[in-house]
């Protein structure tokens, strides 16, 4: 059984400058910056060409309610967040979608927030959505060992989200577009995936991720009309 709001996948960075500083089109190497309440980040980008596009803003230390205005539209999230920053499992995504042709994006902080990643990209939204069975988990690089005295000694290390999704019923129209995205990204370029882009906030946050492909199965022809694959993404 498939869910109702179709998965979206965005990868090719269109932003060229953020507040006048060049950004890497391949890696989106935007450094963390604190936006004071009412301040605006100006993003210059290559034309969105009148195609559907997505703006993704990642707040690495956000744990509670947050709001921003993107191109004049207020985007809010009040879902319960992790009490840690991104390196220890926290952080939130705010996303905005548009369809007009534009070469500039404005992002205004409605309260003081630290912004780590900004992605402006055209996106693919699959014609048929994914079946249930997708999962969001985490990997913890910490180590534990027991001392001779019997105590457990923990060496703390980063935690990060892992998203796993099988995409079945991929249409003839979508298969080459999806293949090109996966091939272009490989394991070295990040992409953004949201499995529940229009769901309630908790679902949307849990099943969204910006990160690197850990594994991707070949796109398989299940029959003459439909194709399938599966991917696993590690948060950056």
C-alpha positions in Angstrom: 0.0 0.0 0.0 1.4 3.4 -1.0 1.1 6.6 1.0 -0.7 9.7 -0.4 1.8 12.5 -0.6 4.4 11.7 -3.2 8.2 11.6 -2.4 10.3 14.5 -3.7 14.0 14.3 -4.5 16.2 17.4 -5.0 19.9 17.4 -5.7 21.4 20.0 -8.1 22.3 23.2 -6.2 21.2 26.3 -8.1 22.4 28.8 -5.5 25.5 30.7 -6.6 25.9 33.3 -3.9 24.6 33.6 -0.3 24.7 37.1 1.1 27.3 37.9 -1.6 29.6 35.0 -0.9 30.0 32.3 -3.5 28.7 28.8 -2.5 29.8 25.5 -4.0 27.3 24.3 -6.6 28.4 20.7 -6.0 28.7 20.5 -2.2 26.7 23.5 -0.9 29.6 24.5 1.4 27.6 27.2 3.2 29.1 27.9 6.5 27.0 28.1 9.6 25.6 31.6 10.3 23.4 33.0 13.0 20.4 35.0 11.7 19.1 37.5 14.1 15.4 38.1 14.4 14.2 40.1 11.4 17.4 39.7 9.4 17.3 38.5 5.8 19.6 36.1 3.9 19.7 36.9 0.2 20.4 34.0 -2.1 21.3 34.5 -5.7 20.8 31.4 -7.9 20.7 30.2 -11.4 17.3 30.4 -13.0 14.7 27.8 -11.8 13.5 27.9 -15.4 9.8 27.9 -14.4 10.1 24.4 -13.2 9.1 23.2 -9.7 11.8 24.1 -7.2 12.5 23.6 -3.5 14.3 25.7 -0.9 15.6 23.7 2.0 17.0 25.4 5.1 18.6 23.3 7.8 18.8 24.6 11.3 21.5 22.5 13.0 20.7 23.4 16.7 17.0 23.7 16.5 15.0 21.6 19.0 11.7 23.3 19.3 9.3 25.7 17.5 10.9 27.6 14.6 9.6 29.9 11.8 11.1 31.6 8.8 9.8 33.6 5.9 11.0 32.3 2.5 10.0 34.4 -0.5 7.3 36.1 1.6 5.7 32.8 2.8 6.0 31.9 6.5 7.2 28.4 7.1 6.8 27.1 10.6 7.4 23.9 12.5 6.3 23.2 16.1 7.1 19.4 16.2 9.0 18.0 19.2 12.8 18.1 18.4 15.8 16.3 19.8 17.4 18.2 22.6 20.9 17.9 21.0 22.5 19.7 18.0 23.0 17.9 14.7 26.2 16.1 15.6 24.2 14.3 18.4 21.0 13.7 16.6 19.2 17.0 16.5 18.3 19.7 13.9 15.3 20.6 11.8 14.5 21.1 8.1 12.3 24.0 6.8 11.2 23.7 3.2 9.5 25.9 0.7 8.3 24.9 -2.8 7.6 27.2 -5.8 7.1 26.9 -9.5 7.9 30.4 -11.0 11.0 31.3 -12.8 13.4 33.1 -10.3 17.0 33.9 -9.8 16.8 35.1 -6.2 15.5 33.8 -2.9 15.0 35.7 0.4 15.1 34.0 3.8 14.1 36.0 6.8 14.5 34.8 10.4 11.5 35.4 12.6 13.6 34.7 15.6 17.3 34.2 16.1 18.4 30.9 14.5 21.7 29.3 13.3 21.5 28.2 9.7 23.9 25.5 8.5 22.7 24.4 5.0 20.7 26.1 2.3 19.7 24.2 -0.9 17.9 25.7 -3.9 17.1 23.1 -6.4 14.6 21.9 -9.0 13.1 18.6 -7.8 11.7 15.4 -9.0 8.3 14.3 -7.6 7.6 10.7 -8.5 4.3 10.0 -10.3 3.6 7.1 -8.0 4.6 7.2 -4.3 6.6 4.8 -2.3 5.0 1.8 -0.5 5.0 1.5 3.3 8.2 -0.1 4.7 10.4 3.0 4.6 12.4 3.7 7.8 14.2 6.4 9.6 16.9 5.3 12.1 20.3 6.5 13.3 23.9 5.4 13.4 25.9 6.1 16.5 29.7 6.1 16.2 30.2 6.0 20.0 32.0 3.0 21.5 31.5 1.3 24.8 33.9 -1.0 26.7 33.8 -2.5 30.2 36.7 -1.9 32.5 38.3 -4.5 34.7 36.4 -2.9 37.6 33.2 -3.7 35.8 32.3 -0.1 34.8 31.1 0.7 31.3 33.3 3.4 29.7 31.6 5.3 26.9 33.6 7.2 24.2 31.1 9.7 22.8 31.0 10.3 19.0 28.5 11.8 16.5 25.1 10.3 15.8 23.4 10.8 12.5 20.1 10.0 10.9 19.8 7.2 8.3 16.8 7.0 5.9 15.9 3.9 4.0 13.3 3.8 1.2 12.2 1.4 -1.5 10.7 3.1 -4.5 8.4 0.8 -6.5 6.1 1.5 -9.3 8.5 4.0 -10.9 7.0 5.2 -14.2 8.6 5.2 -17.6 8.7 9.0 -17.4 10.4 9.0 -14.0 12.9 6.2 -14.3 15.6 8.1 -16.4 15.2 11.3 -14.3 15.7 9.3 -11.1 18.6 7.3 -12.6 20.4 10.5 -13.6 20.0 12.0 -10.1 21.4 8.9 -8.4 24.3 8.6 -10.9 25.1 12.3 -10.7 25.2 12.3 -6.9 26.9 9.0 -6.4 28.3 8.9 -2.9 30.1 12.2 -3.1 27.3 14.8 -3.6 24.4 15.3 -1.1 20.8 15.2 -2.0 17.5 16.1 -0.2 14.7 13.6 0.1 11.3 14.0 1.7 9.1 11.0 1.8 6.2 12.8 3.4 6.4 16.4 2.1 2.8 17.4 2.8 2.2 15.3 5.9 1.9 16.6 9.5 5.0 18.2 10.9 6.3 15.2 12.9 6.0 12.9 9.9 7.6 15.4 7.6 10.6 16.0 9.9 11.2 12.3 10.6 11.1 11.3 7.0 13.2 14.1 5.5 16.9 14.0 5.1 19.8 15.9 3.5 22.8 13.7 3.1 24.9 11.3 1.1 23.9 8.0 -0.6 25.2 5.1 1.4 23.8 2.5 -1.0 21.5 2.4 -4.0 20.1 -0.7 -5.7 20.0 -0.8 -9.5 16.8 0.4 -11.1 15.1 -2.9 -12.0 12.4 -3.4 -14.7 9.6 -5.1 -12.8 7.4 -5.3 -15.9 7.0 -3.5 -19.2 5.8 -0.3 -17.6 7.1 -0.1 -14.0 10.5 0.0 -12.3 11.9 -0.2 -8.8 15.0 0.6 -6.7 15.9 1.3 -3.1 18.3 3.8 -1.5 19.9 4.4 1.9 20.9 8.0 2.8 23.2 9.0 5.7 22.6 12.6 7.0 25.5 14.9 6.3 
